[in-house]
Amino acid sequence: MPTWYELTVIRNSLVIPMQGGGKFTVSPIRGLELVDSRGRVAFSVSAEGHVSIGANATYGNTSYLSIGGSTPGADVSFGFRINGGVLEYRDTAGNWIALSYYGDHGNLTGLGDDDHPHYALVDGTRAFTGQVSVPSLVSYGSNGQLTTLAQASAQSAALSGATHTFTNLIPAGALVLGVTTRVTTAVTGATTFDVGDGTDVDRWANATAITLDSTTDGTDFTIQSPQYYQAATSVVLTANGSNFTGGVVRATVHYISFTAETS
């Protein structure tokens, strides 16, 4: 069976009782109020446009928003209003204070303070505390010319056969400083392997070890100078002693590339 509630008109106000206590009141003077079972106003909108949310949020005669206070204009804990076109907030002492903004960044205070130690400083006075990784380093010229220091890496599938090719790992137009490698899964079959470009078999390493975590670097190069590659070129691993039957190797090309002026 439905529950019926009695609507009451008191002094031009419409009062609607709520289940479990409390009431909802609409008045041309007080506006709209939602009162809980303890008689506290939980929400109100005054006829003047004031909106209050929180315990005992009674109406007032100034248009502003308050949250969690009691009497608007007296001790609201949080409030904003527009006063003469100026946005103001209410502090804990009950004072209305204009919110400031700056159109010019230079007008901000504390610009010389070093408040963010996790940032690098442009003058280089704060050292990095860990490794910094960037995909490439680029030197820019005033007419659009670029010099780029970069690297390209690839990891092989399981090695098999007499050679393994990292197809076109060397980009076209690269001045290759060198190629380094690391064995990420121990190589089987071959006793050692060479690292080259398909033309010079051991340009960057000769008879390198096949054990896990073995590496090659500049000390393994059999050439004494960088090599320029006009066309994209592959890096080739060549098995020694016997064919590859397993293992995985990562190879990295370290190179410089050049971009001509645009103007």
Rosetta silent file (secondary structure, phi, psi, omega in degrees, C-alpha in Angstrom):
SEQUENCE: MPTWYELTVIRNSLVIPMQGGGKFTVSPIRGLELVDSRGRVAFSVSAEGHVSIGANATYGNTSYLSIGGSTPGADVSFGFRINGGVLEYRDTAGNWIALSYYGDHGNLTGLGDDDHPHYALVDGTRAFTGQVSVPSLVSYGSNGQLTTLAQASAQSAALSGATHTFTNLIPAGALVLGVTTRVTTAVTGATTFDVGDGTDVDRWANATAITLDSTTDGTDFTIQSPQYYQAATSVVLTANGSNFTGGVVRATVHYISFTAETS
SCORE:     score description
SCORE:     0.000 S_00000001
   1 L     0.000  132.157 -177.538    0.000    0.000    0.000 S_00000001
   2 L   -66.039  152.570  176.915    1.490    3.396   -0.934 S_00000001
   3 L   -94.371  132.873 -178.146    2.566    5.824    1.764 S_00000001
   4 L  -106.832  138.363  177.947    0.814    9.192    1.739 S_00000001
   5 L  -118.125  143.748 -178.727    2.410   12.407    2.968 S_00000001
   6 L   -88.272  127.042  175.244    0.562   15.554    3.979 S_00000001
   7 L   -90.824  132.167 -175.996    1.519   18.746    2.158 S_00000001
   8 E  -122.447  139.018  173.546    1.319   21.826    4.359 S_00000001
   9 E  -108.804  114.732 -179.101    1.255   25.510    3.468 S_00000001
  10 E  -123.339  117.843  178.639    2.748   27.623    6.255 S_00000001
  11 L    47.797   55.438  177.752    3.093   31.388    5.772 S_00000001
  12 L    66.214   14.547  178.346    3.113   31.101    1.972 S_00000001
  13 E  -110.693  138.121  176.569    5.641   28.194    2.115 S_00000001
  14 E   -93.085  120.931 -177.318    4.977   24.732    0.754 S_00000001
  15 E  -113.099  124.189 -179.734    6.273   22.098    3.200 S_00000001
  16 E  -116.756  112.578  179.258    6.727   18.473    2.078 S_00000001
  17 E   -69.894  153.002 -178.501    7.577   15.985    4.864 S_00000001
  18 L  -115.915  148.064  178.931   10.182   13.293    4.092 S_00000001
  19 L   -62.167  132.756 -179.130   10.215    9.640    5.031 S_00000001
  20 L    84.178    7.640 -179.149   12.352    9.094    8.159 S_00000001
  21 L   103.803  169.040 -177.645   12.115   12.744    9.180 S_00000001
  22 L    86.518  170.790 -178.324   13.166   15.987    7.625 S_00000001
  23 E  -155.131  161.722  177.527   11.297   18.183    5.192 S_00000001
  24 E  -119.886  122.584 -174.398   11.513   19.939    1.881 S_00000001
  25 E  -121.651  135.180  173.840   10.403   23.578    1.872 S_00000001
  26 E  -122.019  123.051 -175.592    9.716   25.955   -1.011 S_00000001
  27 E  -139.171  141.158  176.872    9.179   29.587   -0.088 S_00000001
  28 L   -68.508  -16.383 -179.605    9.062   32.862   -2.042 S_00000001
  29 L   -99.531  -52.439 -176.369   11.063   34.410    0.799 S_00000001
  30 L   -86.515  -11.464 -178.233   13.431   31.693    1.972 S_00000001
  31 E    80.696 -135.924 -176.337   13.737   29.990   -1.406 S_00000001
  32 E  -113.879  132.670  178.693   14.312   26.228   -1.379 S_00000001
  33 E  -136.237  140.749  172.233   15.489   24.277    1.665 S_00000001
  34 E  -116.614  115.668 -174.448   16.166   20.606    2.380 S_00000001
  35 E  -111.202  133.504 -179.510   16.130   19.927    6.139 S_00000001
  36 L   -83.343 -178.234 -174.903   17.311   16.654    7.687 S_00000001
  37 L   -67.182  -16.461  177.689   15.709   14.766   10.572 S_00000001
  38 L   -92.759    3.390  179.829   17.774   16.769   13.085 S_00000001
  39 L    84.440   11.789  179.604   16.460   20.055   11.799 S_00000001
  40 L   -93.135  138.101  179.181   19.681   20.970   10.010 S_00000001
  41 E   -80.231  113.405 -177.208   19.508   22.571    6.581 S_00000001
  42 E   -87.232  -27.081 -177.808   21.528   20.298    4.273 S_00000001
  43 E  -155.387  137.222  177.283   20.956   22.245    1.077 S_00000001
  44 E  -149.588  148.725  171.980   19.422   25.601    0.268 S_00000001
  45 E  -130.130  114.757 -176.508   18.929   27.989   -2.612 S_00000001
  46 L   -81.245  165.510  177.462   17.790   31.448   -1.546 S_00000001
  47 L   -64.545  -21.421 -179.758   15.532   33.761   -3.506 S_00000001
  48 L   -88.531   -3.268  176.773   18.582   36.014   -3.967 S_00000001
  49 L   101.572    6.365  178.300   20.599   33.238   -5.654 S_00000001
  50 L   -78.225  131.200  177.654   22.709   32.019   -2.721 S_00000001
  51 E  -114.669  126.756  178.577   23.508   28.297   -2.837 S_00000001
  52 E  -126.330  138.925  177.849   24.658   26.547    0.356 S_00000001
  53 E  -131.032  128.421  177.356   25.727   22.927    0.824 S_00000001
  54 L   132.593 -178.545 -177.752   26.551   21.414    4.202 S_00000001
  55 L   -62.442  130.301  177.846   25.457   21.271    7.811 S_00000001
  56 L    55.315   44.846 -176.438   22.987   24.056    8.723 S_00000001
  57 L   -81.862   69.864 -177.351   23.325   25.652    5.275 S_00000001
  58 L   -74.950  162.669 -173.033   20.736   28.362    5.889 S_00000001
  59 L   -79.886  164.540  177.086   19.913   30.991    3.325 S_00000001
  60 L  -138.603 -169.932 -176.088   21.305   34.498    3.153 S_00000001
  61 L  -117.522   19.171  176.383   20.740   37.713    1.242 S_00000001
  62 L  -127.061  140.937 -178.009   23.920   37.792   -0.891 S_00000001
  63 L   -79.198  105.966  173.642   24.538   35.751   -4.028 S_00000001
  64 E  -161.757  172.837 -179.443   27.404   33.351   -3.355 S_00000001
  65 E  -113.668  131.575  174.508   28.233   29.678   -2.861 S_00000001
  66 E  -130.885  151.449  179.539   29.291   28.214    0.470 S_00000001
  67 E  -133.176  127.080  171.977   30.119   24.664    1.483 S_00000001
  68 L    78.496   14.800 -179.337   30.182   23.214    4.977 S_00000001
  69 L  -104.113 -166.690  177.057   29.332   26.383    6.912 S_00000001
  70 L  -114.272  -84.607 -177.965   26.433   27.550    9.018 S_00000001
  71 L   -95.187  118.492  178.157   25.153   31.063    8.440 S_00000001
  72 L   -56.194  138.765 -179.274   26.119   32.581    5.054 S_00000001
  73 L    85.237   -2.930 -178.645   27.986   35.818    5.532 S_00000001
  74 L  -121.780  -71.410 -174.808   29.075   34.768    9.044 S_00000001
  75 L  -137.485   41.176  175.102   31.095   31.570    9.450 S_00000001
  76 L   -64.998  143.971 -178.180   30.958   29.510    6.266 S_00000001
  77 L   -84.587  -15.530 -177.831   34.007   27.260    5.986 S_00000001
  78 L  -157.605  125.729 -177.728   34.302   27.645    2.231 S_00000001
  79 E  -158.826  153.751  174.355   32.748   30.242   -0.025 S_00000001
  80 E  -136.512  151.187  173.703   32.972   32.226   -3.246 S_00000001
  81 E  -154.651  160.634  172.043   31.080   35.243   -4.519 S_00000001
  82 E  -102.346  118.548 -177.997   31.114   37.831   -7.270 S_00000001
  83 E  -123.572  105.744 -178.955   31.323   41.290   -5.745 S_00000001
  84 L    61.604   33.497  179.874   31.271   44.165   -8.207 S_00000001
  85 L    83.909    2.924 -179.738   32.636   41.930  -10.937 S_00000001
  86 E  -109.090  130.614  177.373   35.476   40.672   -8.710 S_00000001
  87 E   -77.979  124.586 -179.461   35.718   37.006   -7.682 S_00000001
  88 E  -123.661  151.978  173.292   36.202   36.766   -3.908 S_00000001
  89 E  -121.930  156.767 -178.180   36.697   33.856   -1.505 S_00000001
  90 E  -103.002  124.744  179.655   35.902   33.672    2.199 S_00000001
  91 L   -85.509  179.342 -175.327   38.743   32.759    4.581 S_00000001
  92 L   -69.259  -17.154  177.441   38.403   30.945    7.911 S_00000001
  93 L   -88.092   -0.707  178.794   38.204   34.262    9.749 S_00000001
  94 L    89.205   11.709 -179.155   35.121   35.257    7.779 S_00000001
  95 L   -92.214  138.202  174.238   36.846   37.835    5.563 S_00000001
  96 E   -88.605  124.498 -174.758   36.028   38.172    1.872 S_00000001
  97 E  -125.666  131.746 -179.487   39.298   38.388   -0.104 S_00000001
  98 E   -69.743  135.426  174.821   39.659   39.136   -3.806 S_00000001
  99 L   -79.128  131.773 -177.820   41.308   36.416   -5.861 S_00000001
 100 L  -100.585  149.808  172.079   44.318   37.755   -7.757 S_00000001
 101 L  -141.634  156.905 -178.615   45.593   36.734  -11.150 S_00000001
 102 L  -123.265  125.756  174.845   48.533   37.856  -13.242 S_00000001
 103 L   -80.454  -18.053 -179.268   48.467   38.341  -16.981 S_00000001
 104 L  -114.829  119.363 -179.124   52.258   38.733  -16.982 S_00000001
 105 H   -56.361  -31.065 -178.767   54.317   35.807  -15.689 S_00000001
 106 H   -66.980  -15.306  178.832   56.975   38.272  -14.572 S_00000001
 107 H   -82.805   -8.616  178.604   54.591   39.709  -11.969 S_00000001
 108 L   -69.284  148.697  177.005   54.566   36.439  -10.008 S_00000001
 109 L   -88.941  157.887  175.387   56.532   36.337   -6.767 S_00000001
 110 L    75.194   19.259 -177.052   59.268   33.813   -5.998 S_00000001
 111 L   -64.995  -24.786 -179.967   60.439   33.420   -9.583 S_00000001
 112 L   -87.716   -2.287 -178.266   64.044   33.187   -8.395 S_00000001
 113 L   -77.889  141.194  176.538   63.327   30.425   -5.892 S_00000001
 114 L   -97.270   79.602 -173.896   64.586   26.925   -6.617 S_00000001
 115 L   -94.906   -1.900 -174.172   61.472   25.110   -5.397 S_00000001
 116 L  -129.187   78.519 -176.051   61.583   22.153   -7.796 S_00000001
 117 L   -66.091   -9.753  178.072   64.767   20.117   -7.262 S_00000001
 118 L   -83.650   -1.584  177.782   63.516   17.398   -9.655 S_00000001
 119 L   -99.014  148.710  172.452   64.038   19.785  -12.601 S_00000001
 120 L   -77.536  149.851  178.265   67.320   20.364  -14.426 S_00000001
 121 L   -99.904  140.328 -176.044   68.676   23.920  -14.361 S_00000001
 122 L   -66.212  -22.222  179.454   69.528   25.664  -17.619 S_00000001
 123 L   -86.010    0.405  175.649   72.840   26.868  -16.192 S_00000001
 124 L    74.480   13.391 -175.636   73.903   23.246  -15.577 S_00000001
 125 L   -80.604  -12.876  176.578   74.577   23.744  -11.855 S_00000001
 126 L  -106.896  118.171 -178.878   72.453   20.737  -10.775 S_00000001
 127 L   -76.189  148.379  172.965   73.975   17.389  -11.666 S_00000001
 128 L   -70.015  142.202 -179.566   71.801   14.458  -12.718 S_00000001
 129 L   -98.302   -1.908  179.259   71.581   11.759  -10.049 S_00000001
 130 L  -150.297 -177.049 -179.184   70.852    8.933  -12.482 S_00000001
 131 L   -72.677  136.362  178.068   71.133    7.870  -16.100 S_00000001
 132 L  -111.735  125.136 -178.100   69.425   10.127  -18.651 S_00000001
 133 L  -111.905  132.914  174.335   68.198    8.498  -21.866 S_00000001
 134 L  -133.753  146.309 -178.769   67.324   10.331  -25.084 S_00000001
 135 L   -66.452  -31.327  178.989   66.537    8.767  -28.482 S_00000001
 136 E  -164.743  158.247  174.946   68.991   11.084  -30.235 S_00000001
 137 E  -111.394  128.708 -174.734   71.024   14.267  -29.793 S_00000001
 138 E  -122.863  129.826  172.494   70.469   16.940  -32.419 S_00000001
 139 E  -101.942  121.338 -175.782   72.536   20.032  -33.146 S_00000001
 140 E   -99.730  134.406  173.773   70.439   22.677  -34.900 S_00000001
 141 L   -97.793  163.619 -175.774   71.878   25.298  -37.251 S_00000001
 142 L   -68.204  -17.859  179.877   70.413   28.734  -37.910 S_00000001
 143 L  -111.697   23.453  175.045   69.423   27.771  -41.459 S_00000001
 144 L    91.808   -4.497  179.255   67.768   24.436  -40.673 S_00000001
 145 L   -70.803  144.785 -177.046   70.864   22.227  -40.948 S_00000001
 146 E  -131.322  144.410  167.768   71.029   19.346  -38.477 S_00000001
 147 E  -124.294  121.347 -172.546   73.668   17.022  -37.109 S_00000001
 148 E  -118.909  126.431  172.588   72.146   14.044  -35.293 S_00000001
 149 E  -100.536  119.876 -171.920   73.894   11.555  -33.013 S_00000001
 150 E  -145.999  179.943  176.859   71.688    8.477  -32.786 S_00000001
 151 E  -147.461  154.895  177.130   71.552    4.705  -32.519 S_00000001
 152 E  -133.841  128.920 -176.533   69.512    1.862  -33.992 S_00000001
 153 E  -123.368  154.494  174.296   69.070   -1.478  -32.216 S_00000001
 154 E  -155.134  151.248  177.040   67.590   -4.864  -33.034 S_00000001
 155 E  -116.794  137.477 -177.055   67.498   -8.279  -31.395 S_00000001
 156 L   -74.226  161.583  162.941   67.791  -11.469  -33.390 S_00000001
 157 L   -78.686 -174.175  177.839   65.448  -14.395  -33.383 S_00000001
 158 L   -58.379  126.440 -176.919   67.026  -17.760  -32.458 S_00000001
 159 L   -67.032  142.806 -179.576   70.253  -17.953  -34.453 S_00000001
 160 L  -157.216  137.691  176.387   70.431  -20.603  -37.150 S_00000001
 161 E    91.206 -167.377 -174.635   72.752  -21.344  -40.071 S_00000001
 162 L   -77.634  -27.715 -178.138   76.058  -19.836  -41.131 S_00000001
 163 E  -143.343  163.519  169.088   75.023  -16.195  -40.689 S_00000001
 164 E  -132.952  133.137 -175.667   72.364  -13.966  -39.215 S_00000001
 165 E  -112.589  125.381  168.675   71.410  -10.693  -40.905 S_00000001
 166 E   -91.182   93.702 -168.822   69.999   -7.584  -39.202 S_00000001
 167 E   -63.126  124.004  175.042   68.458   -6.266  -42.405 S_00000001
 168 E    51.244   35.919  177.346   69.168   -2.576  -43.139 S_00000001
 169 E   -67.120  -27.357  176.063   69.935   -1.826  -39.485 S_00000001
 170 E   -86.821  118.222 -177.994   72.353    0.855  -40.720 S_00000001
 171 L   -69.784  154.821  174.392   70.259    3.792  -42.050 S_00000001
 172 L   -62.951  138.898  178.569   70.988    5.389  -45.405 S_00000001
 173 L    78.678   16.914 -177.437   73.285    8.399  -45.070 S_00000001
 174 E   -93.644  134.254  168.201   74.731    7.260  -41.735 S_00000001
 175 E   -93.163  102.516 -171.783   78.306    7.871  -40.672 S_00000001
 176 E   -82.883  120.617  176.274   78.713    4.761  -38.525 S_00000001
 177 E   -79.331  -30.780  178.484   80.940    5.186  -35.507 S_00000001
 178 E   169.845  170.420  175.982   80.640    1.512  -34.674 S_00000001
 179 E  -125.810  130.447  176.834   78.406   -1.489  -33.981 S_00000001
 180 E  -114.829  157.542  179.536   78.175   -3.117  -30.554 S_00000001
 181 E  -138.761  161.557  172.475   76.579   -6.434  -29.602 S_00000001
 182 E  -144.537  135.758  176.275   75.430   -8.380  -26.563 S_00000001
 183 E   -85.125  113.002 -177.651   74.597  -12.074  -26.257 S_00000001
 184 E   -96.780  -18.802  169.181   71.208  -12.183  -24.519 S_00000001
 185 E  -138.157  127.957 -173.740   70.807  -15.975  -24.849 S_00000001
 186 E   -49.789  134.636 -178.213   73.927  -18.135  -25.006 S_00000001
 187 E   -81.714  139.033  177.708   74.880  -19.022  -28.585 S_00000001
 188 E  -121.563  160.237  179.792   75.107  -22.691  -29.554 S_00000001
 189 L    92.400  -70.191  178.942   76.631  -24.470  -32.537 S_00000001
 190 L   -73.220  153.135  176.200   79.298  -21.888  -33.374 S_00000001
 191 L   -90.008  -31.318  173.386   82.421  -21.579  -31.223 S_00000001
 192 E  -151.149  175.851  173.248   82.721  -17.813  -31.838 S_00000001
 193 E  -147.160  157.644  178.097   81.196  -15.283  -34.245 S_00000001
 194 E  -106.395  158.976  178.475   82.216  -12.181  -36.206 S_00000001
 195 E  -125.226  118.653 -179.535   80.328   -8.878  -36.613 S_00000001
 196 E  -147.178 -163.558 -177.188   80.461   -7.129  -39.972 S_00000001
 197 L  -116.367   16.676 -179.762   78.471   -5.466  -42.750 S_00000001
 198 L    89.760  -21.243  175.440   78.351   -8.315  -45.274 S_00000001
 199 L  -105.260  -50.404  172.788   81.366   -6.950  -47.141 S_00000001
 200 L  -102.290  105.470 -169.174   83.878   -6.746  -44.317 S_00000001
 201 L   -60.920  -38.502 -174.727   83.023   -9.867  -42.282 S_00000001
 202 L  -120.361   36.259 -176.703   84.670   -8.794  -39.016 S_00000001
 203 L   -53.448  -40.130 -174.426   84.599   -4.997  -39.288 S_00000001
 204 L  -113.640   -4.505  173.957   83.315   -4.578  -35.701 S_00000001
 205 E  -172.521  142.527  178.566   84.327   -7.867  -34.019 S_00000001
 206 E  -127.709  125.401  175.858   86.364  -10.967  -34.739 S_00000001
 207 E    54.892   51.164  179.837   85.873  -14.301  -32.969 S_00000001
 208 E   -78.769  156.292 -175.489   83.753  -12.884  -30.174 S_00000001
 209 L   -69.211  153.930 -176.664   82.603  -15.082  -27.272 S_00000001
 210 L  -105.484   -0.525 -176.136   79.286  -16.918  -27.407 S_00000001
 211 L   -73.775  158.235 -179.838   78.525  -17.056  -23.679 S_00000001
 212 L   -56.184  135.109  176.911   75.562  -15.283  -22.070 S_00000001
 213 L    72.615    9.513  172.393   76.092  -11.523  -21.565 S_00000001
 214 L   -66.844  143.335 -177.957   79.242  -11.425  -23.724 S_00000001
 215 E  -131.917  161.522  169.256   79.594   -8.035  -25.423 S_00000001
 216 E  -125.333  147.634  178.660   81.564   -6.308  -28.155 S_00000001
 217 L  -147.607 -159.453 -175.316   82.527   -2.630  -28.208 S_00000001
 218 H   -61.273  -25.664  179.310   85.108   -0.291  -29.724 S_00000001
 219 H   -71.075  -13.742 -179.755   88.004   -2.378  -28.486 S_00000001
 220 H   -95.774   -6.966 -176.633   86.842   -5.202  -30.797 S_00000001
 221 L   -66.083  141.465  175.796   86.745   -3.098  -33.988 S_00000001
 222 L  -100.186    2.424  175.799   89.154   -4.164  -36.738 S_00000001
 223 L  -113.903  161.063 -174.871   88.913   -0.750  -38.431 S_00000001
 224 L  -110.417    2.637 -176.483   90.378    2.520  -37.196 S_00000001
 225 L  -148.008  159.268  176.610   87.864    5.057  -38.521 S_00000001
 226 L   -63.130  159.274 -179.585   84.102    5.588  -38.965 S_00000001
 227 E  -123.337  127.969  178.425   82.458    4.295  -42.122 S_00000001
 228 E   -90.305  134.904  179.497   79.939    6.283  -44.219 S_00000001
 229 E  -120.516  110.525 -179.543   77.030    4.322  -45.765 S_00000001
 230 L   -69.993  -36.428  179.269   75.185    6.079  -48.572 S_00000001
 231 L  -111.332  156.272  175.888   72.550    3.317  -48.771 S_00000001
 232 L   -57.914  137.068 -172.838   70.854    1.375  -45.980 S_00000001
 233 E  -136.686  149.469 -178.203   73.072   -1.573  -45.075 S_00000001
 234 E   -89.964  154.153  169.250   72.695   -4.723  -42.994 S_00000001
 235 E  -100.557  132.480 -173.171   74.715   -5.865  -39.998 S_00000001
 236 E  -123.910  129.329  171.530   75.756   -9.512  -40.363 S_00000001
 237 E   -96.410  131.326 -179.169   76.823  -12.042  -37.717 S_00000001
 238 E  -118.822  124.196 -178.679   79.014  -14.844  -39.115 S_00000001
 239 E   -73.362  143.169  175.187   79.417  -18.143  -37.254 S_00000001
 240 E  -117.137  145.022  178.065   82.909  -19.597  -36.728 S_00000001
 241 L    87.769  -47.381  177.968   83.737  -23.266  -36.161 S_00000001
 242 L  -164.693  171.964  179.904   80.249  -24.482  -37.072 S_00000001
 243 L   -70.286  157.714  171.928   76.835  -23.093  -37.937 S_00000001
 244 E   -66.171  137.812  172.585   74.598  -21.378  -35.414 S_00000001
 245 L  -123.989   -0.214  178.979   72.065  -23.733  -33.816 S_00000001
 246 E   173.486  177.532 -179.210   70.644  -21.354  -31.208 S_00000001
 247 E   105.574  160.189 -179.615   71.151  -18.246  -29.132 S_00000001
 248 E  -135.394  137.475 -179.187   70.032  -14.628  -29.345 S_00000001
 249 E  -131.113  137.991  172.527   72.141  -11.504  -29.948 S_00000001
 250 E  -103.240  134.978  178.904   71.240   -7.808  -29.758 S_00000001
 251 E  -122.237  143.272  178.965   73.104   -5.424  -32.092 S_00000001
 252 E  -132.350  129.667  175.375   73.247   -1.621  -31.952 S_00000001
 253 E   -96.499  126.605  177.086   74.489    0.762  -34.626 S_00000001
 254 E  -106.735  121.404 -170.670   75.945    4.029  -33.294 S_00000001
 255 E  -148.815  167.098  173.617   75.938    6.686  -36.001 S_00000001
 256 E  -119.038  137.677  174.765   75.808   10.338  -37.039 S_00000001
 257 E  -124.334  160.245 -171.899   73.416   11.636  -39.684 S_00000001
 258 E  -130.088  140.733  175.025   73.338   14.964  -41.489 S_00000001
 259 E  -126.072  129.257 -176.892   70.536   17.211  -42.791 S_00000001
 260 L   -71.615  166.416  177.793   71.267   20.019  -45.217 S_00000001
 261 L   -60.393  147.243  176.799   70.214   23.636  -44.795 S_00000001
 262 L  -101.778   -8.227  178.771   66.607   24.482  -45.561 S_00000001
 263 L  -152.844    0.000    0.000   67.273   28.147  -46.340 S_00000001
